[in-house]
């Protein structure tokens, strides 16, 4: 069901703390990836606890802060941490944060996560560009939205132009970037070997416990979505995979340098570099 939306109050607080103008892009940081918000120019830092409706989580690896500043010439907001479905049983817990960003002028949101690999050729430490997802959990953050607001098209849910920009950024930085379909499991327990075999059969390359509800909410708000995954482990049954939360945090930290470089290059590569006659490719 849709959570109580307190975005207007959050916008007022953020403006009172000193934000001027609009924000161009936002990045949601997954487990162990909070360092991507480092080195912003003139950062404005606000704890989630000061923003009504923002998640105050209990999961390690999530700082719980909104950090706004300039990076690579782009006004950007970083969300250091997210709320997961498994923490509350509510798939809409990220509605207020995303709507707050929307009301602050954000048009592009980049979602990052840590994931388990269902494929032997996507090894831990790899980066993957999410091109589509499977909502295996079955829950939807738009349940209870009322009227026609919940009938959101998921065609090109992962914006083809942003996919192209990320591929270009990967080329510029010499970053190996897999393309992958992500399957959302509820968590917090990791998947069984049988579930991973099923995931592969259904077409999933990666599995994880986040991101999909945020994509649905973002599309409901009219935001354009891109998503990157830091592959932190082999899923259960894949090359001896035995995933743990500690492994997820450790590998995310090790891989954050390449992810940081890719995101910064993406921000620097503005869309006006693309010819109007060039059709984006997914």
C-alpha positions in Angstrom: 0.0 0.0 0.0 1.1 3.6 -0.6 2.9 5.0 2.5 1.8 8.3 4.0 3.5 10.8 1.7 5.2 13.6 3.5 7.2 14.9 0.6 6.0 18.5 0.8 7.2 18.7 4.4 10.5 17.3 3.4 10.9 19.8 0.6 10.3 22.6 3.0 12.9 21.3 5.5 15.5 20.9 2.8 14.9 24.4 1.5 15.1 25.7 5.0 18.5 24.0 5.4 19.8 26.0 2.5 19.1 24.3 -0.8 18.6 26.8 -3.6 17.4 25.9 -7.1 16.6 22.5 -8.4 18.4 19.2 -8.5 19.1 17.5 -11.9 19.8 13.9 -10.9 19.6 11.6 -7.9 21.5 8.5 -6.9 20.2 5.9 -4.5 23.1 4.1 -2.9 22.8 0.4 -1.9 24.5 -1.6 0.8 28.2 -0.6 1.3 28.1 2.0 -1.5 27.7 5.1 0.6 31.2 6.4 -0.3 29.9 7.4 -3.7 28.6 10.6 -2.1 32.1 11.7 -1.2 33.8 14.6 -2.8 30.7 16.6 -3.6 31.2 20.4 -3.9 29.5 22.4 -1.1 27.6 19.4 0.2 24.3 19.9 2.1 24.0 16.9 4.5 20.6 16.0 6.1 20.1 12.9 8.2 17.0 10.9 7.2 15.9 11.2 10.8 15.3 14.9 10.2 13.0 14.2 7.2 9.5 12.8 7.9 8.8 9.8 5.9 12.4 9.0 5.1 13.5 5.5 6.2 15.4 5.2 9.5 16.7 1.7 8.9 18.6 -0.7 11.1 20.6 -2.4 8.4 24.4 -1.9 8.5 26.0 -0.5 5.4 23.3 2.3 5.1 24.3 5.7 6.6 20.8 7.1 6.3 21.7 10.6 5.0 20.6 12.8 2.1 23.6 14.5 0.6 23.1 17.2 -2.0 25.9 19.0 -3.9 27.6 19.5 -7.3 29.6 16.7 -9.0 31.0 16.8 -12.5 29.0 20.0 -13.2 25.7 18.4 -12.2 23.5 19.3 -9.3 23.0 15.8 -7.7 21.4 14.3 -4.6 22.7 11.1 -3.1 20.5 9.0 -0.9 23.0 7.1 1.4 20.8 4.1 2.2 17.3 2.8 1.5 14.5 1.0 3.2 13.9 -2.6 2.2 10.6 -4.5 2.0 11.9 -7.0 4.5 12.3 -4.4 7.2 8.7 -3.4 7.3 6.7 -5.6 5.0 5.7 -2.4 3.1 7.0 -2.1 -0.5 6.2 1.6 -0.7 8.6 2.8 2.0 10.7 4.7 -0.5 7.7 6.7 -1.9 8.3 9.8 0.2 12.1 10.0 -0.6 11.5 9.6 -4.3 8.6 12.0 -4.4 10.7 14.5 -2.4 13.4 14.3 -5.1 10.7 14.7 -7.8 9.4 17.8 -6.2 12.9 19.2 -6.0 13.2 19.0 -9.7 14.9 15.7 -10.2 14.2 14.1 -13.6 16.7 11.3 -13.6 17.2 8.7 -10.8 20.0 6.2 -10.7 19.5 3.2 -8.5 22.4 1.2 -7.2 22.4 -2.1 -5.4 24.4 -5.1 -4.4 23.4 -8.4 -5.9 24.0 -12.1 -6.2 25.0 -13.6 -9.6 23.1 -16.4 -11.1 25.7 -16.8 -13.9 29.2 -18.2 -13.6 30.4 -15.6 -16.1 29.3 -12.6 -13.9 31.8 -12.9 -11.1 31.8 -11.2 -7.7 33.3 -7.7 -8.2 31.6 -7.2 -11.5 29.4 -4.3 -12.4 26.2 -4.8 -14.2 23.7 -2.5 -16.0 20.2 -3.6 -15.2 18.1 -3.6 -18.3 14.9 -5.2 -17.0 13.5 -6.9 -13.9 11.3 -9.7 -12.6 9.1 -8.9 -9.7 9.2 -12.4 -8.2 8.2 -11.0 -4.8 4.8 -10.1 -6.2 4.3 -7.1 -4.0 3.7 -3.7 -5.6 4.3 -0.3 -4.0 1.3 1.2 -5.8 -1.3 -1.1 -4.2 -4.0 1.0 -2.6 -3.1 4.1 -4.7 -6.7 4.5 -5.8 -8.2 5.6 -9.1 -6.2 5.2 -12.2 -2.8 6.2 -10.7 -1.6 2.7 -10.3 -1.8 1.7 -13.9 1.8 2.6 -14.7 3.4 1.4 -17.9 6.6 -0.5 -17.5 7.6 -0.3 -21.1 11.3 1.0 -21.1 11.2 1.1 -17.3 14.9 1.3 -17.5 15.3 4.3 -19.7 17.0 3.4 -23.1 18.8 6.8 -23.3 20.3 6.4 -19.8 21.3 2.8 -20.7 23.2 4.3 -23.7 24.8 6.9 -21.5 26.1 4.3 -19.1 27.5 2.2 -21.9 29.3 5.2 -23.2 30.6 6.1 -19.7 31.8 2.5 -19.4 33.6 2.8 -22.7 35.3 6.1 -21.7 36.5 4.6 -18.4 37.4 1.2 -19.7 34.9 -0.4 -17.3 33.6 -3.9 -18.0 29.8 -3.6 -17.7 27.6 -6.6 -18.0 23.9 -6.2 -19.0 21.5 -8.1 -16.7 17.9 -8.9 -15.7 17.4 -8.5 -12.0 15.0 -10.6 -10.0 13.5 -9.2 -6.7 13.2 -11.5 -3.8 11.7 -10.3 -0.5 14.6 -11.2 1.8 16.0 -11.0 4.3 17.0 -14.7 4.0 19.1 -15.5 1.0 17.8 -17.6 -1.8 18.0 -21.4 -1.9 19.8 -23.3 -4.7 16.4 -24.4 -6.1 15.2 -20.8 -6.2 18.3 -19.7 -8.1 17.8 -22.5 -10.6 14.2 -21.2 -11.0 15.5 -17.7 -11.4 17.9 -18.7 -14.2 15.1 -20.6 -15.9 12.9 -17.5 -15.8 15.6 -15.4 -17.3 17.2 -13.7 -14.3 20.9 -12.9 -14.3 21.0 -11.3 -10.8 19.0 -11.6 -7.6 18.5 -9.1 -4.8 16.3 -7.6 -2.2 15.7 -4.0 -3.4 15.4 -1.7 -6.4 12.2 -3.0 -8.1 9.8 -1.2 -5.8 11.8 2.0 -6.4 11.7 1.6 -10.2 7.9 1.2 -10.0 7.5 4.3 -7.8 9.9 6.3 -10.0 7.9 5.5 -13.1 4.7 6.4 -11.3 6.3 9.8 -10.6 7.4 10.2 -14.2 11.1 9.9 -13.3 13.6 8.4 -15.8 15.4 5.4 -14.3 18.8 3.9 -14.7 20.2 1.1 -12.4 23.6 -0.3 -11.7 24.4 -3.4 -9.7 27.6 -4.2 -7.8 27.8 -8.0 -8.0 29.0 -9.0 -4.5 28.7 -12.8 -4.5 27.7 -15.9 -6.4 24.1 -16.9 -5.5 23.5 -20.1 -3.7 24.5 -23.1 -5.8 26.5 -21.1 -8.4 30.2 -21.9 -8.2 29.9 -22.8 -4.5 28.2 -19.5 -3.6 27.5 -19.1 0.1 26.2 -15.5 0.4 26.4 -13.6 3.7 25.6 -10.0 4.5 29.3 -9.5 5.6 30.4 -10.6 2.2 28.0 -8.2 0.5 29.3 -5.3 2.4 33.0 -6.2 1.9 32.7 -6.8 -1.8 30.6 -3.6 -2.3 33.3 -1.6 -0.6 36.0 -3.1 -2.8 34.0 -2.5 -5.9 32.9 1.0 -5.0 35.9 2.7 -6.7 34.9 1.4 -10.2 31.3 2.2 -9.6 32.1 5.7 -8.4 34.2 6.3 -11.5 31.4 5.1 -13.7 28.7 7.2 -12.1 30.9 10.4 -12.1 31.6 9.9 -15.8 27.9 9.3 -16.4 27.1 12.6 -14.7 29.7 14.4 -16.8 28.4 13.0 -20.1 25.4 15.2 -20.7 22.6 14.0 -23.0 23.0 16.9 -25.4 26.1 15.1 -26.7 23.8 12.7 -28.5 22.6 13.6 -31.9 18.9 14.1 -32.2 18.9 11.7 -35.1 20.5 8.9 -33.1 18.1 6.3 -31.8 19.0 5.1 -28.3 19.7 1.4 -27.9 18.9 -0.7 -24.9 
